[in-house]
Amino acid sequence: MTHRLEDVIALFDGLFRESFGTRLVRGGDEPLYLPADAACRWHRVIFARGFFASALHEVSHWCIAGARRRELEDYGYWYLPDGRDAAEQQDFEAVEVAPQALELLFSRACGLPFHVSVDNLGGELDVDREAFRVRVEARAARYEREGLPARAAAFRTALEGYYRDGLNLAGAVAAGCRHLTIPPRPFASQAC
């Protein structure tokens, strides 16, 4: 199966463009979440450099963010670039466990490998990637037992429908819609 960005964008937009006013957008060097504003009526989940894994990761953050956070640029969260000290890295990993667990589940739904990201390449700190991987996998297992947030369940179901079950895009979106309380309208691509 080919993993085209156009397909994952169509699945996301088909589920969430009308129901949540949100689009998935290919971006530049850095990912970013932008709420709707005077220049664009859509909230935008912008993923980095056209990477499929980046799209799944940024969607996972969006699936966790509550309504108030989705009104703020980058959900109102802080981000420290590479070079974090031990305490900063610990804070980073604490907030990344849940989104990376969803990304793991999304990757599995697409039939793609998943790699945790400790995202501290320039730091002098030795990061225990294996311990973080174990925490991410444990959180993914907890999601499996207790259930995913509704938007995450809808997206994962659409991914499974398209990549695993062979549904077309419309069929996969329809399958994902059963997890949403707000019915999406038919998808038609529109730019800002």
Rosetta blueprint (number, residue, H / E / L):
1 M L
2 T L
3 H L
4 R L
5 L H
6 E H
7 D H
8 V H
9 I H
10 A H
11 L H
12 F H
13 D H
14 G H
15 L H
16 F H
17 R H
18 E H
19 S H
20 F H
21 G L
22 T E
23 R E
24 L E
25 V E
26 R E
27 G L
28 G L
29 D L
30 E L
31 P L
32 L E
33 Y E
34 L E
35 P L
36 A L
37 D E
38 A L
39 A L
40 C E
41 R L
42 W L
43 H E
44 R E
45 V E
46 I E
47 F E
48 A L
49 R L
50 G L
51 F L
52 F H
53 A H
54 S H
55 A H
56 L H
57 H H
58 E H
59 V H
60 S H
61 H H
62 W H
63 C H
64 I H
65 A L
66 G L
67 A L
68 R L
69 R H
70 R H
71 E H
72 L L
73 E H
74 D H
75 Y H
76 G H
77 Y L
78 W L
79 Y L
80 L L
81 P L
82 D L
83 G L
84 R L
85 D L
86 A H
87 A H
88 E H
89 Q H
90 Q H
91 D H
92 F H
93 E H
94 A H
95 V H
96 E H
97 V H
98 A H
99 P H
100 Q H
101 A H
102 L H
103 E H
104 L H
105 L H
106 F H
107 S H
108 R H
109 A H
110 C H
111 G L
112 L L
113 P L
114 F L
115 H L
116 V L
117 S L
118 V L
119 D L
120 N L
121 L L
122 G L
123 G L
124 E L
125 L L
126 D L
127 V L
128 D L
129 R H
130 E H
131 A H
132 F H
133 R H
134 V H
135 R H
136 V H
137 E H
138 A H
139 R H
140 A H
141 A H
142 R H
143 Y H
144 E H
145 R H
146 E H
147 G L
148 L L
149 P L
150 A H
151 R H
152 A H
153 A H
154 A H
155 F H
156 R H
157 T H
158 A H
159 L H
160 E H
161 G H
162 Y H
163 Y H
164 R H
165 D L
166 G L
167 L L
168 N L
169 L H
170 A H
171 G H
172 A H
173 V H
174 A H
175 A H
176 G H
177 C H
178 R L
179 H L
180 L L
181 T L
182 I L
183 P L
184 P L
185 R L
186 P L
187 F L
188 A L
189 S L
190 Q L
191 A L
192 C L
